[in-house]
Amino acid sequence: MLDPMALLLIMLGTIFGIVIGSLPGLTSTMGVALLVPVTFGMTPVQGLSLLGAVYCSSTYAGAISAILINIPGTPSNCSTLLDGFPMTKRGQAGLAIALATAASAIGGFFSNVALLFMAPPLAELALRFGSQEYFLLALFGVSVIASLSERNLLKGFISGTFGLFLAVVGMHPMTGEIRFAMGIPELFNGIPLVVALIGLYSLPEVVENISGSLKQEAAVHEVKGIFGRMMEVFKYKMLMFRATLIGLIVGVVPGAGSSIAGFIAYDDAKRNSKTPETFGTGNPEGLVASETANNAVVGGSLIPALTLGIPGNAVSAVMLGGLMIHGLKPGPGLFTENAGITYGFIISMFLANLVFVPAGLAVARYGVSFIKTPGTILGPLIIALGVIGAYALNMSLLDVWIMLVIGLLGYVMKQFDVPREPLVLGLVLGTMAEGELARSLALVQNDVPALIGSMFTRPLSLIIIGLTAISVFQGLRSQFRQKKVDA
């Protein structure tokens, strides 16, 4: 790993990942996939170091656009904008980026520690998850809607339900039946999450920018001393510890993904905060929890990928492809017969988490200056970025139209004070919930009572059911308290 070429590739991969992650529409999966062919002529450690650096840095870099222009650069950063962008509007863009950078590095660092020392037992945990547990995990994620909608629970659930409806557009995961696609082939695979995110958050913010709502001078002035402000993240030690555990566990569970981890960690931070009413208005705790968790998923997702050959998410699936290109077979033998390559790759990810700190902050310093641009210029630039990002995903003009339609929906939702976050959560979790429910029913031959009964006999299922009940109860209790305060 200390080969000079490997170190150079880590630096180049980190810079490339930051560019990919900070541009809306260009996801971590796309960034890693683009470079897999480039690794053909490299040694295994060099190639894997390059891919790992892109994975780590792009997961973090999506926070830059989420904080500055309220558009998550990658789906991983959906929950980051809930408090990140309000901090920018209050003139705290520099603090927000400093905290996001430090929290991302810490979450990624400790998830790599787990990958280095705890891969076998955590991989065994992943094997204990069946379709029932996956379905219940999706329901647990949906229960976060109660926390995200404290101002108006009814509007929140309407938004979340609509998100679940959008998630069933396209092909049924078991039968292959096409639903609600209106005969359009591009919709057979469903509505792309990235396209929906760009539209839902870009158009409404363009209107705000044009109206001059950002405190631009304060934000640009405040960015001075951004390196020193990173140390403020250590005010939230226990918060980061819990968020790292959440990200690690969600990462180990195949198919869950970093966007789910971010929302669950955000919900946990809100429930344990002394000032939960300030979440959504620029509370640093929400930002730190989200960024710690989604970066902790990186190491977690590679645990089942390297030890079992089961990718934790789409990015780790592409990473597996890069592994096999170099003749390496996932499994226990990877840590014995090819130990030098495997551990060299893991340690290279530690370096990537260190390198993206100065590189990310350097990019962010110029990015903060971007919001100083007058709204009449900044608005069209954001729209242009959104259009390019939506088109680049599948090279389809239909995705651009979907982005614009969902953007109009987001604007209407904002005007009527309907939260957009539950819609995103429903869209993220809907596909997972439907697919795992269909598989669970198939296992019991569509016997619903038998399925429900089996959920209460499996230890992991019982734990998730208990967590879901607690989540819903606390969300309803918080809303009741808020109503008393308002009265």
N, C-alpha and C positions, 0 to 999 in steps of 0.2 A: 504493500500500500504506500510505502514511502518512496517508491519509484518516482523520479521527477515528472515523468509523463503522466502518471496517475494523479499526482498532485495538481498538475496543470489542468487535467481534464475535470477534476473536481471544481476548480475555480471557474472554468468555462461553462460547465454544466450548471453551476449555481447561477451565473449571470443569465444564461439562457432560460433557466427555470423562472427567474424573477421577471424577465420580460414576458414569458408565456403566461405566468400566473397573474400578472397585474393587468393584462389586456383582457377585457370581458369577452367571453366566448372561447378563448383558447385555454382548454382545461389541462390539468396535470396529465391525464391519460393521453391527450393529443401530443403533449410535449415529449413524454417518454416514448410514445410510439414513433414519432418522427425520427428519433435518434437511434432506435434499435438497429436499422440497417447500417448506420454509421459505425457501429461497434464490430462489424464483421472482421475487420483487419486488426483488431486490438487484442491484447491478452485478456483473459477472463476478468482479472481484477480491474484493469483499465476500463473495459466496457461496462462492467457493473458499477464501478465508481461513478462513471459519467451518468448513467441512468439513475442511480440513487441520489446524486446531487440534484438532478432535475426534479425528481419526486419531492425531495425535502423542501427545496426553495420555492417551487411553484405552489405548494400547499400553503406556505406562508404568504407569498406575494399577492395572492388574491385579496388579502386584507388591505393592501394599499389602495386599490380602487374602491373597495367597500367603505373605507374610512373617508376618502377624499370626495368621491362623487356618488356614493350610495349605490354603487353597482358592484356586486361581488365578482371578483375576477374569476373565481372557480366556485362550483357548488359547495365546496368545503366551508366557504366563508359567508354562508347565508345568515348565520346568527351574529356574525361580527358587526354587520352594519346596524343592528338594533340599537347599540349604544355608541358604536364607532363614529357614524356620521353625525349624530347629535353632538358629539364632542367637537367635531369640526365646526359645526354651526355656532358653537359657543366659543370658538377661538382656541380650541385645544387640540388642533390637528397634530402638532408635534408630540404632545404627550400621548395621544392615542396611538400614533405610529410607534413611538418608543416602547410603550407597554405591549403592543401587539408583537413587536419584534422580539422583545425579551421573553414574553410568555411562549411564543412559538418555539424559540430556541430551547427553552427549558422543557416544554412538553415533548419536543422531538428528542432531546438528549436522554431523558429518562425512559422514553419508550424504546430507545436503542439499547439502554442498559438492560431492560427486560428481554429484548431480543437476544442480547449477548449471553445472559445468564439464566433466563427462565423459559426459553423456547419450548422444551419438551412438555413440562406440566401445563403451560398455557395452551399448547396445541391439543393436549388431551381434553381440556375444557371445551375447545371448539368442537371436538367430536361428539360431545354430549348434547349439543344443540340439534334437535330435530325440527321438522316442519312446524310442529305445534309451538315450540319455543320461539321460532322465528316469527310466527304469527302474533304471539303474545308480546314479543319485543316490539313489533310494529304498533300494536295497541298501546303499549306503554309510551311509545313516542307520540302517538296521537293525544294521549292524556296531557301532554305538555301544552296543548291548546288552551286548557283551562288557565294555565299560568300566563300565557301570552295574551289573554283576552280579559284581564281583570276589569278593565274599564267597562266592557259590555260583553258578557259571556255569550249572549245570544248571537251578536254580530260575529263574534269569534268562531262559534260553531258553524254558522252559516258559511263563513269564509273557508273553514277547514273542510266542510262537506263538499263545497264546490271544488276544492283542490282534489279531494278523493274522486270526485266525478271525472275531473280532467285526467286523473291517473288511469282510468279504465278505458280511455280512448285508445283504439288500436287492437292488437291481437290478444286474445285470451291466452294466458300463460300455459294452460293445459290442453285446451281443445283446439287452439288455433283460430277460433272464430273471430271475425273482424267486427268490432263494435264502434259505432259513432264516428267512423272515418269518412263518411259521405262519399265513398268511392274514390278517395284521394290516396294513391299508393304511398305517398310520403308520410301519411298519418298511420300507416299500418303498424309501425313500431312505436306509436304513441307520440305525445307532445314532448319534445326535448326539454329537459329541465333547464339547461343553460339558456335556451332561447326564451323560456318563460321568465326566468330570473331577470334577464336583460330588459325585457319589455316591462315587467311589473315594477321595476325600480328606476329605469332610466327616464322614461317620458315624464312621470310626475316630478322628478327632480329637475328636469330641464325647465319646466314651468317655474319652479322655485328659483333656479339660477337666474332666469331672465328677469324675475321680479326683484332680484338683488337681495335674496334672503340670507345668503352666506355672509358671515362676519369675516370678510377676506383679510382686512388689514391685521386684525388681531391674530388670525390663524397664521399668517405669514410671519409676523413678528415672533409669535410664540414658538416657532420651530427652531429658533436658536437654542443651542444647548441640548439638542435632541439626544446626543450620546449619554450625557449625564443623567437625563431623566429616566433612562432605562432602569436604574437602580430602584426606582419607586415601585417596581413590580414586586419587590420582596416584602412589601406591606401585605401581600396577599398569599402568604406561604401555604396556609391550610386550603385556601381556595384552589391554588394550583395543584396541590397534592390530590384533592378530590377529582379535579378535572383531568389530571393525568391518568388516574385509575379508570375514570369513565372512558376516556379516549382509548386506553389500552385494551379494555375489555370489549368495547364496541369494535375496535379494529380486529381483534382476534376472531370475532364472530363473522364468518364469511357472508358477504352481501350487505352488511349493515351500512358501512360508509361513514365518512368523516362529517357529512352534513348532519346526520342523525346525532353523532357524538356532540357536535357543537350545540345543538338545541337542548339535548339532555343536560349538558354541563351548564348551559345558560340558565335552565330551569332550576338546577340544583343551587347555583349561586344566588338566584333570586330568593329561593326559599330559606336559605341560611343567612341572608343579608339582614343587617339591622335597619336598612333603609330600602325595602323592596319597592316602595312606591316610586323611587327615582329611576328604576330600570326602564329603559326605553327613552330616557331623556338625557343620557350621557353619563351613565354610571360606569366608572372604569372596571368595576367588578365583572359586569357582564361581558365586556370586551376581553378581559384577561381569561375568564373561564372558557369562552368560545375558542380563542386562539390556542390556549394550552391543550384543550381536548382534541381539536381537529388535527393538530400536529402530532399528538400522541398516537393517533390512529396510524401514522406512517409505519412506525416500528411494529405496532400490533398487527397490522395487516400482513406484514411479511413473515410473521411467526407461522401461521398455518401454510403459507405459500412455500416457505423453505423446508419445513419439517414434514409436511403432509402432501405438498403439491396442490393444495386447495387455496386459491387466491382469496384474500380477505376483501378485495374490492377490484374495480376495473383496472386501476393502475398497477396493482400487484400482479394481476393476470398478465399484463403486458410485460412486466418485469420477469415473470416466469418464462415468457417467450425469449427474452434476452438471455436468460440463464441457459435454456435448452440449446440456443444457437451455438453456445460455446461448449456443448457436449456435457453439460452438467445436469444430473438427474435429481430433482427434489426428493427429499426423504432423509432418514437418519444418516445415510451414508455421506450426505453432503457435509456433515459436521465431523466426519471421521476421515473418509478417503480423500476428500477435497477441503480439509480443514483450513489450509493456508489461504485458499481462494475465498472461502466463505467468511472467515473471520476478518480477512483483509477488506472484503466488501462491507461488512458490518461496521468496522472501525472507520472506513471512509465516510460513512454516513454521520459519524460523530463530527468529523472534520467539516462536512457540508453544513451541519447545523451551526458551526462556528463561523464559517465563511459567509453565510447569507446574512449575518448580523451587520457587518460594515457595508456589504454590497447593497443590502436592502435599505439601510438608512441613507446611503448615498443617493439611491434612486428616489427615495421618499422626499429628500430635501428639495429636489427639483420638482417632484410631483406636487408638493404643497404649494409651490409657486404657481403651479398650473391653475389653481383655483382663484388666483388673483386676476385672471383673465375676465374681462367684462362679460356679464351674463349673455349679452346678445351674440358674443362670439363663442363662449364656452358651451352654450346650449346646443348649437348645431354641431360642435365638435363631439359632444357626448353622443348625440344621435348618430353621427357618422361612425364612431367607435362601436356603438350598439349594432348598427346595420352590418358592419364588417364582421363583428364577432358572430352574429347570428348566421350570416351567410357562410362563414368559414367552417362552421361546424359540420355541415353536410353538403356544402356547395349547392345549396338550394334556395331559390328566391321565395319559395313557400315559407321557409323558416323566417324570412324577413317579415312577411305579411303576418305570420303568427305572432312575432315579436311586437309588431305595431298594434295588433288587435288586443293582445294581452296588456300592452302599455296603456291603451285607452281604458281597459278595464281597471288597471291600477290607478289611473287618474280619477275615475269615478269612485272607486273605493276610498281613495284618500279624501275626496270632497265630502263623502258621507261618513267619514270617520270609521270605516270598516277596516280592521287590521288586515294587512296583507300577509303577515308571517304565518298565520294558520293555513292559508291557501298553499304557501310554499311547503309547509310541513305535510299537508295532505297529499300534495303532488309527489313529494319525496317518498312518503311511506306507503302510498296507495298501491303501487305496483307490487311491493314486497308483501304487503298484507294480503292482497288478493291471491297472489301466486302461492303463498304458503298455506292459506286457508284451503285452496283447491287441492293442494297436495295432501294436507291433513285429512280432508274429507275422503279423498281417494283411498287413503290407508285404512279407513274404517268403513269403506263401501257406502259412503254418504249417510252413515248413521250418526246424526247430529248428537243425540243423547250420549252415545258411546264416546264421541269425540270430547264432549264437555266433561264426561266422567273421567276420561283418561288424563285430562289436563290437571285434575286434582289429585292424581296419584303419582305424578312425576315431580321430583324435588325442584328442579330448575323452573318448571312451569309454575309451581306454587310460589316460588320466590318472586317471579316476574308479576304474577297476579297480585301479590301483596304490595309490591312497589307501585303498580298501576293504581290500586285502590287508595294508597296513601297519597299519590300524586293528585288524583281527582279530588280527594277530600280536602287536601291543603289548598288546592286552587279555589274550591268553592268557599272555604273558610276565609281565604284572603279577600275574595270578592265581597263576602258578607261584611267583613271588617271595613273594607273601603267604602261600602255603602253607608255604614254607620258614621264614618268620618265625614263623608260628604253631607250627610244629613245634619 
